[in-house]
Amino acid sequence: MTRAATRRDGFTLLEVLVAVAVLGLALVSLLGLHVRNLALLERDQRITDATLLARALMTDAEVEPFPDIGLTDGDFEDRYPGLYPGLRWEREVTAPLPVPDIREVRVRVFGGDEESGDDVTLTYYLRRRP
């Protein structure tokens, strides 16, 4: 028998170890991406919630009588008990123009005391209804 005839086809232990190492690195990288995607999804959900809550507050300002100038704030515990424990709101009403029948209403929904990228601010101009 010649040397070529006794050769066996297959993988050596070194080739298998290199393949497993490459596969392991790829799986660790994919797992890191998955965790990052979950964090982004959670952040997007917080921003969506804050946007909808700010819009609800702005709707209240549109439906209520003509707002007085000033700053009010609070949380969402009265309306939605236990649903948004970390979120707070501020509503600032100003008269930016010398026209007495126009008010600028700025609603800000935020989490915590410091500004973050998850804060939502809506600004509307309301006119006194006749």
URKA-V945647 format. One record per backbone hydrogen bond with DSSP energy under -1.0 kcal/mol. NH is the residue of the N-H (numbers start at 1). CO is the residue of the C=O. E is the energy in kcal/mol with one decimal. If there is no record, write none. Layout:
BEGIN
[[NH,CO,E] [NH,CO,E]]
END
This chain:
BEGIN
[[6,2,-1.1] [16,12,-1.9] [17,13,-2.4] [18,14,-2.3] [19,15,-2.3] [20,16,-2.4] [21,17,-2.2] [22,18,-2.4] [23,19,-2.4] [24,20,-2.5] [25,21,-2.3] [26,22,-2.2] [27,23,-2.4] [28,24,-2.2] [29,25,-2.1] [30,26,-2.3] [31,27,-2.2] [32,28,-2.0] [33,29,-2.0] [34,30,-2.1] [35,31,-2.2] [36,32,-2.0] [37,33,-2.4] [38,34,-2.1] [39,35,-2.0] [40,36,-2.3] [41,37,-2.3] [42,38,-2.1] [43,39,-2.2] [44,40,-2.6] [45,41,-1.9] [46,42,-2.0] [47,43,-2.3] [48,44,-2.4] [49,45,-2.6] [50,46,-2.5] [51,47,-2.3] [52,48,-2.4] [53,49,-2.5] [54,50,-2.4] [55,51,-2.2] [56,52,-2.0] [57,53,-2.1] [58,54,-2.2] [59,55,-2.3] [60,56,-1.9] [61,57,-1.8] [62,58,-1.8] [63,59,-2.0] [64,60,-2.6] [70,93,-1.8] [72,91,-2.5] [74,89,-2.1] [80,76,-2.8] [83,80,-1.7] [88,110,-3.2] [89,74,-2.9] [90,108,-2.1] [91,72,-3.4] [92,106,-2.8] [93,70,-3.0] [94,104,-2.5] [102,99,-1.3] [103,126,-2.5] [104,94,-3.1] [105,124,-3.2] [106,92,-2.8] [107,122,-2.7] [108,90,-2.7] [109,120,-2.8] [110,88,-2.3] [112,86,-1.1] [119,116,-1.3] [120,109,-2.5] [122,107,-2.9] [124,105,-2.7] [126,103,-3.0] [128,101,-2.3]]
END
